[in-house]
Amino acid sequence: MKLYIITGVSRGLGAALAEALIDPAHQLICMARSKPPLAALRTRAKAQGCRVAALSVDLGNPKKAATVLQKALANVDPATCTDACLINNAGVVEPIGPADKLLPDDISAGVLVNLAAPMALTAAFLRHTAGWNATRKVLNISSGAAHKAYAGWSMYGATKAALDQFTRCVALEQQGRPNGARIVALAPGVIDTAMQTAVRNTPLENFAEKPRFVALKENGQLTSPAQAAQRLLDYLERPGFGSTPVDDVRRP
Ligand SMILES: NC(=O)c1ccc[n+]([C@@H]2O[C@H](COP(=O)([O-])OP(=O)(O)OC[C@H]3O[C@@H](n4cnc5c(N)ncnc54)[C@H](OP(=O)(O)O)[C@@H]3O)[C@@H](O)[C@H]2O)c1
């Protein structure tokens, strides 16, 4: 059995990842806040003989999210698990705007979801699975905005850059450990999701690069969530997964 833990499964890339991973040979632990998509996922997975725990969790509370993950992992039989993979996919691009317009609560909310929650979930996953014989992997969904600075995306870019650095540090820690986990922060390309809609709906004064993203949509240059999910899952299966801790799925 292959175990996949995926956050942000209620729409966009995470929903496509969860959909692609429904398989009787897989066990899924899925998280998001919105309950109706979680219920629908539960129904589809069960109909196809795939064990799933679809859990309504607010990643704005990383401590609680880590506890939920620990409890869900306690229901997994490590003896039957050949592969265990955590995909930290959930993320928020907002608040968008120049830093002098951002409010403390909005900044904190973004940092919790984009950075503190994936860090806490990674920590819980690594702790809980440390004694397992399964191959262990963590895939953190990053962004090109971790490297390229965009005016208006200071919260987003800063949290993704920090997620990349977190990933580099953990990769070093796990190297050389018995059955150490392999970990990658991966930029997934530009995907046609609600996050891109939010970007296109941002007032120009808050995001000067908006026309570029509007053009990507108009010119059909956005990847579909299903295509993006498949590229990420193919990446996950590469034999050298983990050899480049910070990577871009578009890199040949
Ligand atoms: N779309 C792109 O072009 C693009 C490009 C580069 C990187 N990315 C990255 O790809 C990942 C997926 O993005 P997407 O485009 O699929 O975004 P999306 O369509 O906006 O979906 C975001 C997901 O994150 C979940 N989420 C947000 N806040 C949450 C919270 N407080 N607690 C729990 N779950 C929460 C949402 O679920 P609920 O609202 O139901 O909680 C939703 O399932 C993100 O990390 C994003 O930064 C996207």
The ligand as a MOL file (V3000), in Angstrom:
LIG
                    3D

  0  0  0     0  0            999 V3000
M  V30 BEGIN CTAB
M  V30 COUNTS 48 52 0 0 0
M  V30 BEGIN ATOM
M  V30 1 N -1.9400 28.2190 -9.4150 0
M  V30 2 C -0.7120 28.5490 -9.7400 0
M  V30 3 O -0.4390 29.1160 -10.8110 0
M  V30 4 C 0.4190 28.2310 -8.8060 0
M  V30 5 C 1.7150 28.5670 -9.2100 0
M  V30 6 C 2.7810 28.2700 -8.3700 0
M  V30 7 C 2.5520 27.6340 -7.1740 0
M  V30 8 N 1.2800 27.3240 -6.7970 0 CHG=1
M  V30 9 C 1.0850 26.6380 -5.5150 0
M  V30 10 O 0.3150 25.4850 -5.7040 0
M  V30 11 C -0.4250 25.1970 -4.5100 0
M  V30 12 C -1.8850 24.9720 -4.8620 0
M  V30 13 O -2.3930 26.1850 -5.3820 0
M  V30 14 P -3.7600 26.2740 -6.2070 0
M  V30 15 O -3.4680 27.1460 -7.3440 0
M  V30 16 O -4.3280 24.9290 -6.4070 0 CHG=-1
M  V30 17 O -4.6270 27.1220 -5.1550 0
M  V30 18 P -6.2050 27.1480 -4.8820 0
M  V30 19 O -6.9510 26.7260 -6.0730 0
M  V30 20 O -6.4830 28.4880 -4.3080 0
M  V30 21 O -6.3900 26.0280 -3.7590 0
M  V30 22 C -5.7960 26.2140 -2.5020 0
M  V30 23 C -6.1050 25.0160 -1.5990 0
M  V30 24 O -5.4910 25.3110 -0.3350 0
M  V30 25 C -6.4660 25.1230 0.6820 0
M  V30 26 N -6.2850 26.0600 1.7970 0
M  V30 27 C -6.1480 27.4060 1.7310 0
M  V30 28 N -6.1390 27.9190 2.9720 0
M  V30 29 C -6.2850 26.8830 3.8340 0
M  V30 30 C -6.3750 26.7580 5.2350 0
M  V30 31 N -6.3480 27.8330 6.0550 0
M  V30 32 N -6.5300 25.5280 5.7640 0
M  V30 33 C -6.5970 24.4460 4.9760 0
M  V30 34 N -6.5150 24.4790 3.6510 0
M  V30 35 C -6.3710 25.6940 3.0770 0
M  V30 36 C -7.8050 25.4000 -0.0020 0
M  V30 37 O -8.8340 24.6820 0.6810 0
M  V30 38 P -9.9680 25.3700 1.6090 0
M  V30 39 O -10.1670 26.7710 1.1430 0
M  V30 40 O -11.1260 24.4610 1.4090 0
M  V30 41 O -9.4060 25.2830 2.9700 0
M  V30 42 C -7.5820 24.8230 -1.3850 0
M  V30 43 O -7.8940 23.4530 -1.4000 0
M  V30 44 C -0.1720 26.3710 -3.5700 0
M  V30 45 O 0.8260 26.0570 -2.6450 0
M  V30 46 C 0.3110 27.4730 -4.5000 0
M  V30 47 O 1.1040 28.4120 -3.8480 0
M  V30 48 C 0.2190 27.6000 -7.5850 0
M  V30 END ATOM
M  V30 BEGIN BOND
M  V30 1 1 1 2
M  V30 2 2 2 3
M  V30 3 1 2 4
M  V30 4 1 4 5
M  V30 5 2 4 48
M  V30 6 2 5 6
M  V30 7 1 6 7
M  V30 8 2 7 8
M  V30 9 1 8 9
M  V30 10 1 8 48
M  V30 11 1 9 10
M  V30 12 1 9 46
M  V30 13 1 10 11
M  V30 14 1 11 12
M  V30 15 1 11 44
M  V30 16 1 12 13
M  V30 17 1 13 14
M  V30 18 2 14 15
M  V30 19 1 14 16
M  V30 20 1 14 17
M  V30 21 1 17 18
M  V30 22 2 18 19
M  V30 23 1 18 20
M  V30 24 1 18 21
M  V30 25 1 21 22
M  V30 26 1 22 23
M  V30 27 1 23 24
M  V30 28 1 23 42
M  V30 29 1 24 25
M  V30 30 1 25 26
M  V30 31 1 25 36
M  V30 32 1 26 27
M  V30 33 1 26 35
M  V30 34 2 27 28
M  V30 35 1 28 29
M  V30 36 1 29 30
M  V30 37 2 29 35
M  V30 38 1 30 31
M  V30 39 2 30 32
M  V30 40 1 32 33
M  V30 41 2 33 34
M  V30 42 1 34 35
M  V30 43 1 36 37
M  V30 44 1 36 42
M  V30 45 1 37 38
M  V30 46 2 38 39
M  V30 47 1 38 40
M  V30 48 1 38 41
M  V30 49 1 42 43
M  V30 50 1 44 45
M  V30 51 1 44 46
M  V30 52 1 46 47
M  V30 END BOND
M  V30 END CTAB
M  END
